[in-house]
Amino acid sequence: MTYPYDPNNPYYQAPSPYGTGYPQLPRNNGMAIASMCVSLAAIFTCYGALLVGPIGAILGHVSMREINRSPQAYTNRSMALTGIIVGWSLFAVWALLITFVVLAATGVLGPALQGEFDS
């Protein structure tokens, strides 16, 4: 019985000294996918966007750094960019909204707005 890689086998071919022949295809960066998913999940969490949004944005920044270091290895730069934009924009919107509500409730913005909170 002869084995497929037996040199005594007449159908055996020696491995090519020039490599396997197919180039390695670029792959997806897992952190970029996580960044986009976490940032989009922050849309559906009300006050969680203050915590979840920056986490998605930071994941996006880290994955963009990895993608920029080796652009031939990764393909999903747009997912990382989506995570950064959505994460920071949700954080900013909720921070401004909470700041406005606190200032209106304390009377800093005027007595007319504070009256709406008192009644």
NUDONU-683032 format. One record per residue (C-alpha): residue in three letters; x, y, z. Coordinates in nm, 2 decimals. Layout:
% NUDONU-683032
> residu / xx / yy / zz
> Ala / X / Y / Z
...
END
This chain:
% NUDONU-683032
> residu / xx / yy / zz
> Met / 0.00 / 0.00 / 0.00
> Thr / 0.13 / 0.34 / -0.09
> Tyr / 0.05 / 0.67 / 0.08
> Pro / -0.03 / 0.99 / -0.11
> Tyr / 0.28 / 1.16 / 0.01
> Asp / 0.51 / 0.86 / -0.03
> Pro / 0.81 / 0.95 / -0.26
> Asn / 0.80 / 0.59 / -0.39
> Asn / 0.44 / 0.65 / -0.52
> Pro / 0.45 / 0.73 / -0.90
> Tyr / 0.18 / 0.99 / -0.86
> Tyr / 0.36 / 1.18 / -0.58
> Gln / 0.44 / 1.54 / -0.66
> Ala / 0.70 / 1.73 / -0.46
> Pro / 0.57 / 2.05 / -0.30
> Ser / 0.64 / 2.36 / -0.50
> Pro / 0.93 / 2.57 / -0.37
> Tyr / 0.75 / 2.89 / -0.47
> Gly / 0.46 / 2.86 / -0.22
> Thr / 0.10 / 2.75 / -0.25
> Gly / 0.01 / 2.98 / -0.54
> Tyr / -0.29 / 3.16 / -0.40
> Pro / -0.25 / 3.50 / -0.24
> Gln / -0.40 / 3.55 / 0.11
> Leu / -0.73 / 3.74 / 0.09
> Pro / -0.80 / 4.04 / 0.32
> Arg / -1.02 / 3.96 / 0.62
> Asn / -1.25 / 4.14 / 0.84
> Asn / -1.13 / 4.31 / 1.16
> Gly / -1.33 / 4.17 / 1.45
> Met / -1.30 / 4.49 / 1.65
> Ala / -1.45 / 4.70 / 1.37
> Ile / -1.75 / 4.47 / 1.36
> Ala / -1.79 / 4.49 / 1.74
> Ser / -1.75 / 4.87 / 1.72
> Met / -2.04 / 4.91 / 1.48
> Cys / -2.26 / 4.66 / 1.67
> Val / -2.20 / 4.83 / 2.00
> Ser / -2.26 / 5.18 / 1.86
> Leu / -2.58 / 5.08 / 1.69
> Ala / -2.70 / 4.90 / 2.00
> Ala / -2.65 / 5.23 / 2.19
> Ile / -2.93 / 5.38 / 1.97
> Phe / -3.18 / 5.15 / 2.15
> Thr / -3.05 / 5.21 / 2.50
> Cys / -3.17 / 5.54 / 2.64
> Tyr / -2.93 / 5.65 / 2.90
> Gly / -2.69 / 5.37 / 2.81
> Ala / -2.58 / 5.57 / 2.52
> Leu / -2.37 / 5.77 / 2.76
> Leu / -2.17 / 5.46 / 2.84
> Val / -2.22 / 5.23 / 2.54
> Gly / -2.16 / 5.50 / 2.28
> Pro / -1.80 / 5.59 / 2.38
> Ile / -1.72 / 5.22 / 2.42
> Gly / -1.82 / 5.16 / 2.05
> Ala / -1.63 / 5.47 / 1.94
> Ile / -1.31 / 5.37 / 2.13
> Leu / -1.33 / 5.02 / 1.98
> Gly / -1.36 / 5.19 / 1.64
> His / -1.05 / 5.40 / 1.70
> Val / -0.85 / 5.10 / 1.80
> Ser / -0.96 / 4.90 / 1.50
> Met / -0.89 / 5.19 / 1.27
> Arg / -0.54 / 5.20 / 1.40
> Glu / -0.50 / 4.83 / 1.33
> Ile / -0.65 / 4.88 / 0.98
> Asn / -0.42 / 5.17 / 0.90
> Arg / -0.11 / 4.98 / 1.02
> Ser / -0.18 / 4.70 / 0.77
> Pro / -0.43 / 4.81 / 0.50
> Gln / -0.37 / 4.50 / 0.29
> Ala / -0.48 / 4.27 / 0.57
> Tyr / -0.83 / 4.41 / 0.65
> Thr / -1.13 / 4.52 / 0.44
> Asn / -1.39 / 4.67 / 0.68
> Arg / -1.27 / 5.02 / 0.74
> Ser / -1.62 / 5.15 / 0.69
> Met / -1.75 / 4.95 / 0.98
> Ala / -1.50 / 5.10 / 1.21
> Leu / -1.58 / 5.45 / 1.08
> Thr / -1.95 / 5.39 / 1.14
> Gly / -1.88 / 5.28 / 1.50
> Ile / -1.68 / 5.60 / 1.56
> Ile / -1.93 / 5.84 / 1.41
> Val / -2.24 / 5.68 / 1.56
> Gly / -2.08 / 5.63 / 1.91
> Trp / -1.95 / 5.98 / 1.95
> Ser / -2.26 / 6.15 / 1.80
> Leu / -2.50 / 5.95 / 2.03
> Phe / -2.28 / 6.04 / 2.33
> Ala / -2.29 / 6.41 / 2.24
> Val / -2.67 / 6.42 / 2.18
> Trp / -2.74 / 6.25 / 2.51
> Ala / -2.49 / 6.47 / 2.70
> Leu / -2.64 / 6.79 / 2.56
> Leu / -2.99 / 6.67 / 2.63
> Ile / -2.91 / 6.59 / 2.99
> Thr / -2.72 / 6.92 / 3.03
> Phe / -3.02 / 7.11 / 2.90
> Val / -3.26 / 6.93 / 3.13
> Val / -3.05 / 6.99 / 3.44
> Leu / -3.00 / 7.36 / 3.35
> Ala / -3.37 / 7.40 / 3.28
> Ala / -3.47 / 7.23 / 3.61
> Thr / -3.23 / 7.43 / 3.82
> Gly / -3.35 / 7.76 / 3.68
> Val / -3.03 / 7.87 / 3.51
> Leu / -3.20 / 7.90 / 3.17
> Gly / -3.48 / 8.12 / 3.30
> Pro / -3.79 / 8.10 / 3.53
> Ala / -4.03 / 8.01 / 3.24
> Leu / -3.85 / 7.68 / 3.17
> Gln / -3.82 / 7.61 / 3.55
> Gly / -4.20 / 7.65 / 3.58
> Glu / -4.25 / 7.37 / 3.34
> Phe / -4.06 / 7.14 / 3.56
> Asp / -4.23 / 7.25 / 3.88
> Ser / -4.58 / 7.18 / 3.77
END
